[in-house]
Amino acid sequence: MAGELFPRIPYTLDRFFDRSCWTIKGSTFRNYLIDFAKVDADDLLPGFLKRLSSKNPAVVIDLMASNGALRTLHRDVLRGGPLKALSVDYQFKGREDERRLDLSHGIECLEGDLNHIATWRKIEQWLSSQKAHLIMERGYAGLDHIPTYGKYFRSKLGRLWRMLADDGMLLLQTPPATILKERGVPLDSWLRSLEDRKIYYRFLSGYDSMDAGRKYGLLMLSKTPRHTGFSDMAGRL
Ligand SMILES: C[S@@+](CC[C@H](N)C(=O)[O-])C[C@H]1O[C@@H](n2cnc3c(N)ncnc32)[C@H](O)[C@@H]1O
């Protein structure tokens, strides 16, 4: 049954197994865009990435990943421009010399568990007084390792919102809407409250992913308030 793929109680880390168990890992930013383009109904991403490359530095966070996507974002999107970036993963998946090279390009990996409040505090400490222009997460089966209840999502979305710059963007893979609703996550009312506040978002309730067709949802949220573009959402949720 689909619900069993997104356990109510998250799977816990098996330290000996973890490094190799993921079928999708070390992806490039281009790989991420294949997914995130699916939720980008208004084709905002090209313009957003152009603006990102003019930041000094661009501040970017990638949750549930090591440095692969950040490394290629730096090379292909920012063309080697100034970057302050943090990936958050159970363990850094790479060699120590790669880690040192990444650091010299402004890319760090925080090893921690996103189920632990200490990890979120470390992310906030890393940001210090800065805000992130882009926060992304394409966890795929990593989503089996975080809870699927509303309280967790509400608290983490609140943190992510506070970490985001005024012109920042959130790109998050989620369990599909069917699972979220089954677990009592008040998705419809959350999305309605974004609309009421004129916060731009797009939500894709489920798509057949490259993870053997397993269904995931996608949320794109831009902190820049927009005053149009919400009326057509009702039919898509
Ligand atoms: C399927 S891989 C996806 C990696 C990357 N985002 C990509 O698309 O290539 C899932 C990743 O999530 C990480 N992960 C899973 N649960 C986590 C947790 N609770 N805290 C931190 N990282 C976690 C795993 O270590 C793994 O690197």
The ligand as a Tripos MOL2 file, in Angstrom:
@<TRIPOS>MOLECULE
LIG
   27    29     1     0     0
SMALL
NO_CHARGES

@<TRIPOS>ATOM
      1 C1         17.5370    9.5770   -2.0110 C.3       1 LIG1
      2 S1         18.8770   10.5370   -1.3690 S.3       1 LIG1
      3 C2         18.6360   12.0470   -2.3020 C.3       1 LIG1
      4 C3         19.9020   12.8720   -2.3400 C.3       1 LIG1
      5 C4         19.8250   14.1210   -3.2190 C.3       1 LIG1
      6 N1         18.8130   15.0430   -2.7770 N.3       1 LIG1
      7 C5         19.6190   13.7490   -4.6680 C.2       1 LIG1
      8 O1         18.5420   14.0250   -5.2170 O.co2     1 LIG1
      9 O2         20.5540   13.1730   -5.2440 O.co2     1 LIG1
     10 C6         18.2400   10.9550    0.2650 C.3       1 LIG1
     11 C7         19.2340   11.6770    1.1380 C.3       1 LIG1
     12 O3         18.5710   12.1430    2.3140 O.3       1 LIG1
     13 C8         19.4500   11.9870    3.4240 C.3       1 LIG1
     14 N2         18.5960   11.9250    4.6200 N.ar      1 LIG1
     15 C9         17.5610   11.0790    4.8190 C.ar      1 LIG1
     16 N3         16.9750   11.3280    5.9810 N.ar      1 LIG1
     17 C10        17.6470   12.3530    6.5540 C.ar      1 LIG1
     18 C11        17.5080   13.0410    7.7780 C.ar      1 LIG1
     19 N4         16.5540   12.7230    8.6530 N.pl3     1 LIG1
     20 N5         18.3670   14.0370    8.0390 N.ar      1 LIG1
     21 C12        19.3400   14.3590    7.1580 C.ar      1 LIG1
     22 N6         19.5130   13.7420    5.9660 N.ar      1 LIG1
     23 C13        18.6770   12.7410    5.6760 C.ar      1 LIG1
     24 C14        20.2040   10.7080    3.1230 C.3       1 LIG1
     25 O4         21.4220   10.6160    3.8190 O.3       1 LIG1
     26 C15        20.4030   10.8130    1.6030 C.3       1 LIG1
     27 O5         21.5880   11.4650    1.2860 O.3       1 LIG1
@<TRIPOS>BOND
     1     1     2 1
     2     2     3 1
     3     2    10 1
     4     3     4 1
     5     4     5 1
     6     5     6 1
     7     5     7 1
     8     7     8 2
     9     7     9 1
    10    10    11 1
    11    11    12 1
    12    11    26 1
    13    12    13 1
    14    13    14 1
    15    13    24 1
    16    14    15 ar
    17    14    23 ar
    18    15    16 ar
    19    16    17 ar
    20    17    18 ar
    21    17    23 ar
    22    18    19 1
    23    18    20 ar
    24    20    21 ar
    25    21    22 ar
    26    22    23 ar
    27    24    25 1
    28    24    26 1
    29    26    27 1
@<TRIPOS>SUBSTRUCTURE
     1 LIG1         1 GROUP 0 **** ****
